[in-house]
């Protein structure tokens, strides 16, 4: 039970009334006074009034970059990541567009400036807006200062939370220790954990220290060790399964109680969604959520490394769930750390999205400070799945530059250079990409002869990957003849390594260059050749994609009889949930099959329904414009 949920009824009603009057509301007060809990109570109180949902943002745990905060808010509003533009102003514009027609309650916690308070306000007058944090001077906000609980309510909280306290003890404890909700909640946990009954016992347990220090001192040695370990993680949020790696540690002093259960019982860690926990208080000064990997106490240093390995293994499992048969080259992780696989591509993407800030930061720290550099390659390789799928190519370029600088050996340098170059090509950094790829190929060519066949095959694969990046660079530069020559050389490397799938992927890129030049017969022949490289059972996406490219080219050249074939090729994409491919194909078919310069309206509406359903705002706006609809038209 949380003390902030007692005695706040009048505050909730006043805040709700201001929000109902369409005024933005700001809550402020000293730390631990219960501002966040009061905001949560307001959200619960107003839940039915805002049918489009409640959006809660905690600036105290999110990145300081407002553009990144907006990115996560747009994702929460069901905007597809591929549709979210780059830059603060463009994301603000999209946020205003998305929220314009919604009845939404937006709560922003951890506000420290006027700019933050105004930035995230939704556009719709039917939406409510509440900020929590520092006092604001902006007179447009209805301002509410939160104070301690009334002594009677505070004593009632202790009475309910600690039924073992003797008569009169709750009132005396409140008179002596105050009625701040955070202090009351901590006191209740201590009383329950130590089975205290009266004022004298509480004083003895505290020993003249603060409540939180008293709580820490009451822990068993193993629970203290675990708390120091969790404080040393680079973020407050973690998965419960992570704690499995600490069992058997040389620094783990076994006690009679489960150490994690102790931390939960005292509120030092809390479950905030299934399987996930958050470290609530930093007591020992060992680090906290902004601690950098490596800046830890010596008694937990080995387990911090194990925690990093555990996160990398989870990232590798997420990478496999998303990217399937992509070639990987980083050396294997130590076998003593295990992690559970992901059940679907969607859960893997969500895991990456949740932990992306800490994974990205960990990669930068381990690389730039040369900490655990043997793990840097593995983490950088696994993160490609999220960098690419979330279109975070600027972030990726920063990370791969750092990882490449500490690459150990020609294989690591070549692989990380190829990933960096692919990011640079996406963001138009052609000159840097050229230099990076030159250095990568030079590293491979100058490496000592391979000692084993497996090493020789990996080197051939890496030459194929670096060469492919060269080909994509030439394609991006519009130098199509050169692109084809280089990509064909990449195909030779991959064929030598026995990678038929990789050959097919490169042939698809070659076909695109033919199409760009208007050499349609060559494009069809190359796409057909590419499709033959893919196993129809295990790699149907690439196979159907190549056949779909051929069918769409035929359609654009006037062969409307190919439409049923397109529909058949799309069925597996529909069944597999690849809505973006389906929607974009419907849109292209609509443009190609229309009459008198107008697209096929029925098919265009099919595309619009998919874009709308998945929050693809920019795509939906484009299709809506082609249909002659505005934002208020019924479809």
Rosetta blueprint (number, residue, H / E / L):
1 X L
2 X L
3 X H
4 X H
5 X H
6 X L
7 X L
8 X L
9 X H
10 X H
11 X H
12 X H
13 X H
14 X H
15 X H
16 X H
17 X H
18 X H
19 X H
20 X H
21 X L
22 X L
23 X L
24 X L
25 X E
26 X E
27 X E
28 X E
29 X L
30 X L
31 X L
32 X L
33 X L
34 X L
35 X H
36 X H
37 X H
38 X H
39 X H
40 X H
41 X H
42 X H
43 X H
44 X H
45 X H
46 X L
47 X H
48 X H
49 X H
50 X L
51 X L
52 X L
53 X L
54 X E
55 X E
56 X E
57 X E
58 X E
59 X L
60 X L
61 X L
62 X L
63 X L
64 X L
65 X L
66 X H
67 X H
68 X H
69 X H
70 X H
71 X H
72 X H
73 X H
74 X H
75 X H
76 X H
77 X L
78 X L
79 X L
80 X L
81 X H
82 X H
83 X H
84 X L
85 X L
86 X L
87 X L
88 X H
89 X H
90 X H
91 X H
92 X H
93 X H
94 X H
95 X H
96 X H
97 X H
98 X H
99 X H
100 X L
101 X L
102 X L
103 X L
104 X L
105 X E
106 X E
107 X E
108 X E
109 X E
110 X E
111 X E
112 X L
113 X L
114 X H
115 X H
116 X H
117 X H
118 X H
119 X H
120 X L
121 X L
122 X L
123 X L
124 X L
125 X L
126 X L
127 X L
128 X E
129 X E
130 X E
131 X E
132 X E
133 X E
134 X L
135 X L
136 X L
137 X L
138 X L
139 X L
140 X L
141 X L
142 X E
143 X E
144 X E
145 X E
146 X L
147 X L
148 X L
149 X L
150 X L
151 X H
152 X H
153 X H
154 X H
155 X H
156 X H
157 X H
158 X H
159 X H
160 X H
161 X H
162 X L
163 X L
164 X L
165 X L
166 X L
167 X L
168 X L
169 X H
170 X H
171 X H
172 X H
173 X H
174 X H
175 X H
176 X H
177 X H
178 X L
179 X L
180 X L
181 X H
182 X H
183 X H
184 X H
185 X H
186 X H
187 X H
188 X H
189 X H
190 X H
191 X H
192 X H
193 X H
194 X H
195 X L
196 X L
197 X L
198 X L
199 X H
200 X H
201 X H
202 X H
203 X H
204 X H
205 X H
206 X H
207 X L
208 X L
209 X L
210 X L
211 X H
212 X H
213 X H
214 X H
215 X H
216 X H
217 X H
218 X L
219 X L
220 X L
221 X H
222 X H
223 X H
224 X H
225 X H
226 X H
227 X H
228 X H
229 X H
230 X H
231 X H
232 X L
233 X L
234 X L
235 X L
236 X L
237 X E
238 X E
239 X E
240 X H
241 X H
242 X H
243 X H
244 X H
245 X H
246 X H
247 X L
248 X L
249 X L
250 X L
251 X L
252 X L
253 X L
254 X L
255 X L
256 X L
257 X L
258 X L
259 X H
260 X H
261 X H
262 X H
263 X H
264 X H
265 X H
266 X L
267 X L
268 X L
269 X E
270 X E
271 X E
272 X E
273 X E
274 X L
275 X L
276 X E
277 X E
278 X E
279 X E
280 X L
281 X L
282 X L
283 X L
284 X L
285 X L
286 X L
287 X L
288 X L
289 X L
290 X L
291 X L
292 X L
293 X L
294 X L
295 X L
296 X L
297 X L
298 X H
299 X H
300 X H
301 X H
302 X H
303 X H
304 X H
305 X H
306 X H
307 X H
308 X H
309 X H
310 X H
311 X H
312 X H
313 X H
314 X H
315 X H
316 X H
317 X H
318 X H
319 X H
320 X H
321 X H
322 X H
323 X H
324 X L
325 X L
326 X L
327 X L
328 X L
329 X L
330 X L
331 X L
332 X L
333 X L
334 X L
335 X L
336 X L
337 X L
338 X L
339 X L
340 X L
341 X L
342 X L
343 X L
344 X L
345 X H
346 X H
347 X H
348 X H
349 X H
350 X H
351 X H
352 X H
353 X H
354 X H
355 X H
356 X H
357 X H
358 X H
359 X H
360 X H
361 X H
362 X H
363 X H
364 X H
365 X H
366 X H
367 X H
368 X H
369 X L
370 X L
371 X L
372 X L
373 X H
374 X H
375 X H
376 X H
377 X H
378 X H
379 X H
380 X H
381 X H
382 X H
383 X H
384 X H
385 X H
386 X H
387 X H
388 X H
389 X H
390 X L
391 X L
392 X L
393 X H
394 X H
395 X H
396 X H
397 X H
398 X H
399 X H
400 X H
401 X H
402 X H
403 X H
404 X H
405 X H
406 X L
407 X L
408 X L
409 X L
410 X H
411 X H
412 X H
413 X H
414 X H
415 X H
416 X H
417 X H
418 X H
419 X H
420 X H
421 X H
422 X H
423 X H
424 X H
425 X H
426 X H
427 X L
428 X L
429 X L
430 X H
431 X H
432 X H
433 X H
434 X H
435 X H
436 X H
437 X H
438 X H
439 X H
440 X H
441 X H
442 X H
443 X H
444 X H
445 X H
446 X L
447 X L
448 X L
449 X L
450 X L
451 X L
452 X L
453 X H
454 X H
455 X H
456 X H
457 X H
458 X H
459 X H
460 X H
461 X H
462 X H
463 X H
464 X H
465 X H
466 X H
467 X H
468 X H
469 X H
470 X H
471 X H
472 X H
473 X H
474 X H
475 X H
476 X H
477 X L
478 X L
479 X L
480 X H
481 X H
482 X H
483 X H
484 X H
485 X H
486 X H
487 X H
488 X H
489 X H
490 X H
491 X H
492 X H
493 X H
494 X H
495 X H
496 X H
497 X L
498 X L
499 X L
500 X H
501 X H
502 X H
503 X H
504 X H
505 X H
506 X H
507 X H
508 X H
509 X H
510 X H
511 X H
512 X H
513 X H
514 X H
515 X H
516 X H
517 X L
518 X L
519 X L
520 X H
521 X H
522 X H
523 X H
524 X H
525 X H
526 X H
527 X H
528 X H
529 X H
530 X H
531 X H
532 X L
533 X L
534 X L
535 X L
536 X L
537 X L
538 X L
539 X L
540 X H
541 X H
542 X H
543 X H
544 X H
545 X H
546 X H
547 X H
548 X H
549 X H
550 X H
551 X H
552 X H
553 X H
554 X H
555 X H
556 X H
557 X L
558 X L
559 X L
560 X H
561 X H
562 X H
563 X H
564 X H
565 X H
566 X H
567 X H
568 X H
569 X H
570 X H
571 X H
572 X H
573 X H
574 X H
575 X H
576 X L
577 X L
578 X L
579 X H
580 X H
581 X H
582 X H
583 X H
584 X H
585 X H
586 X H
587 X H
588 X H
589 X H
590 X H
591 X H
592 X H
593 X H
594 X L
595 X E
596 X L
597 X L
598 X E
599 X L
600 X L
601 X H
602 X H
603 X H
604 X H
605 X H
606 X H
607 X H
608 X H
609 X H
610 X H
611 X H
612 X H
613 X H
614 X L
615 X L
616 X L
617 X H
618 X H
619 X H
620 X H
621 X H
622 X H
623 X H
624 X H
625 X H
626 X H
627 X H
628 X L
629 X L
630 X L
631 X L
632 X L
633 X L
634 X L
635 X L
